[in-house]
Amino acid sequence: MRAAYGVIAAMPTPGQVIGGIFRGIQWGLDRMVSVGYGVMYDNIVGRFRPYQQLHGEVLRLVEGAVTPGTSRREVRVLDVACGPGNFTLGLAVAGFDTVGIDAYAGLVDLAREKRKAHHLANLAFRHADLARGGTFPDASFDQVVNIHSLYVQPDPQLLLREVHRVLKPGGRAVFVNFTRRVWLRSTVRAVRRREGTGAALRCLLWVLPNSIFEATRKRVRPQYWEEAEFARHLQEAGFRVLELRRTFFESASLLAWVSKDDVREAPPSPAGRAV
């Protein structure tokens, strides 16, 4: 031990030093992977049609849930696990008062750069994990969206309950979750047989980076849910399921449109399966 300004400080043990080194290495690797993923995602969204179509699908549901006569600037929308902020930015450009949060600081930094570039006063990003609780007060948002992050949550039911908590009564939420893993080789072969070599090469734009992400992400048992299981989890969290339908590349995902304590008539929506 040594004294500094009259305070006795204990020297760290070898185990503490080694633990600190490993935590630092893990932090560096996580940041490198998240920033790399963010840059890659920017490239994919701009060129991979299924992502553009999915974003359009979700945006139409958000727009359709706005009460007639209400200004979009009065509608507060939360994008949970927003990543580098591409879809969050789209919500703000569409006029909504938008907040994006993500547990990866590197991705939030990239998202904030987008906000600066577009000078949007109705857009904010925060480094936060909603599932930890206490991020926002009860009934803070009119709508919530969450795209492709439930399946990698250690406790997805906890996240669903937190979304329910921060939604206002009558609020809407859109969840998109994978139903299965999209394997590289088998997917490319199937697309090539069905649509030809050109389509198979184009699908590599997303399938290859996604395979790399799946190989390097934190080891959490993926929560792939089919329709009945997804609906059950949503209902257990307190939601009323308005619609549940297949979406995205090779119908690999399910889109769920839900309501909290629904007291209004559900607005018209694109054709899909009502539950």
N, C-alpha and C positions, 0 to 999 in steps of 0.2 A: 504493500500500500504506500501511497505517497500523498503528501499534503499539498493542496493548491488553494491559496486564498483562505487558509484556515479550515478547509474542508478535507476530510480524509476520504480519498477515493480508492476503491478496491480495484486491483488489477484484474482484468478479465482472465478467466481460465482458458486453457487450450481449447476445451470444447466450445466455449463461447466464441472464441476467435474463429474456429473452423466453421461453426454455425453461421456466424456473420458473413464469412466469405461465401458460403454456399447460398445464403439468402441473396447476397449481392449478385452472384452469378445467375441465380434464378430470375431476379428482377431484370437483369440485362437481357436474358434470353426471352422473357415474356414481352419486354418492350420491343425487341427486335422483331419477334414474330408478329406482334400486333401492328406495328408500323408497316411491316412488309405486307401483311394482310390488307391493311387499309389502302395502301397504294395499289395493290393488285385488284382490290374490290372496285376502286375508282375506274380502272381500265375495263373491268368486266361489265359494270353497270352501263357504261357508255356503248358497249358493243354486243352484249348478249341479250337477244330479244326476250327470252323468257323472264329475265329480271325486269326489263322495262314493262312487260305486260303485267307482271305481278305488282309492281309499284303502282301502275295505273288502276289495277283492280282494287287495291287497298285505298287509294286516294278517292276513288268514286264512292266507296262505302263511307268514308269520313265525310265527304261533301254531302252525301245523301242523308246523313243523320242530323244535319243542321236544321233547326226549326225555321220554317219560312218566316222571313222578315228579320232574322237575326244576322247581324254583321259577323263575318268570319273573324274579325279582330276581337270579338267578344267570346269566341270559342277557344278554350285553352286545351291544347293537345299535348300529350306526353308520348314520346317515342322511347320505349324501354329497350336497352341494349342497341343503341343507335349506331354503333360502329363508327365509321368515319363521317357519318352524317348526311349521306346522299339523300335518303328518303326524307329525313327531318328537314333538310333544306327545301325539298319539294313541297312539303306541307306549309312552310313559311312563305314560299313564293306564291302558293295558292291563297295566301291571306290569313292563315290561322296563327294565333298566338301560340308558339311552339317551343317546347323544351325537349332536348335530347339528353339522355343519360347513358353512360356506359361504365363498366367496371374497369376497363383498360384505359389508363391515363394516356398512352400513346395514341389511341384512336380518338380520344376526346381532343387532344392537341390538333390532330388533323382536321377534325370537325370545326374547331374554332377558327382555323385558317380559312375554311370555306365561308364562315359567317363574316369574317373581316373582308374577304374579297367581294362579297355581295352586299355589304352594308345594310343588313337587315335588322331593324330595331325590334322586330317581333320574333326573334330567334335567339335562344340561349342554349348553351351546352354545359353540363356538369359532370364531373367525375364522381360517380356514385353507383352503388349496387342496391337496387330497390329491394331485393330479397332480404337485405340485412335489417330493414325496417327503419322507421324514423326519418326517411329521406324527405318526405313531404307530409303536411298535415292531412287529416281525413278530408275527403270530398274536395280535393284540390283541382281536379281536371274534369272537363266535359267529355273528353274522349282519350283513349289510350291505344297505341298500336305497339305490336311486338312481332318482329319478323325473324324467324329462324334462330331463336336463341333458347326456347324452352327445352329443346332436346339435350342441351349441354349444361343445364342447370343442375347443381347437386340436389336441390329440392324444388322441383318445378311447381309443386302444389303451394309451397310457401310464396313463390313469386305470384302465382295466380291470386292468392288471398291478398297480397299487398296491392296488386292492381285493383282488385275489388274495393279495397279500403280507400285508395286515393281517388277513385271515381266518384263523381257526384251521383246522387239518386237519379235514375233515369238515364245515366250516361252510357255511352257505347264503347266497346273495345273490339279490336280486331287482332286476332292471334293467327300466326302462320307457323306451322311446325312440320318438320319432316316426319314421314311415316316409315322411312327406311333409309339405310345408307346407300348412296349412289356410288357403286363400285366403278372404277376406271375402265378396266378391260372389258367387262361384260356389257357395260353401258355403251361404249364406243362400238363394239361389235353389233349390238342390237340396232343402234341407230344406222350403222352402215348397211345392214341387211335391209332395213325398212326404207331408208331415205337416200342411200348412196354415200359415196366417199366424201363429197363436199360437206354434207350435213354432219358426218362423223367428225371431220376436222373442225368444223365450227363449234361443235359441242365441247371439244377439248378446251375451248376458251374458259369454260367454267369447271368442267369435270376434273381437269388436271389440277388447277389450284385448289379446288375443294378437297381433292385426295391428299394433297400436301398438308392442308390445314388439319384434316382429320388425323393425320399421322403425327402432327406436332402439338396439337392442342392439349390442354390439361386432361389428365386421365379421369374423366367422369363417365360413368356408365350412361350411354345415350338413352334418352327417353323418347323412343319412336312410338307414336300412338296412332292406332287406326280409329275409325269414326266413333265406335261405341265407347272406347276407352277415353278418347279426347272429350267427348260429351260428358262422360261421367266426372272427369276431373274438373271440368268447368262448372258443372252443377254443384259439386261438392264445395267449390270456392264461393258459391252464392250467385253465380250468373244464370241468367235465362238465355239459352242458346236460340238465336234467331235463325241462323243459317250455318251449314257446315258443308263444304264442298272441296273437291280435289282441285289442285292448281299447280303451277310452276312446271319446271322441266320434267318430262316423262311422268307427270302427275305424281311426283315424289312427295308432295306436301299436301297438307290439309289447311284450309282457311276457315276459321271460325269467327263469326260475327255475333257478338253477345251484348246483353244489356244488364245493367245493375238495377234491381228493383223496378222493373219496367212498368211504368204507369201510362205510357203513351202508346198510341198505335205505331207499330214499326213502319217506317217509311218504305216505299217501294225499293226493291233491290234487284240487281241482275239475277238472272235465272240461276237457281242453285237448290240445294236440298235443305228444306226447312226441317227443324227438329222439334 
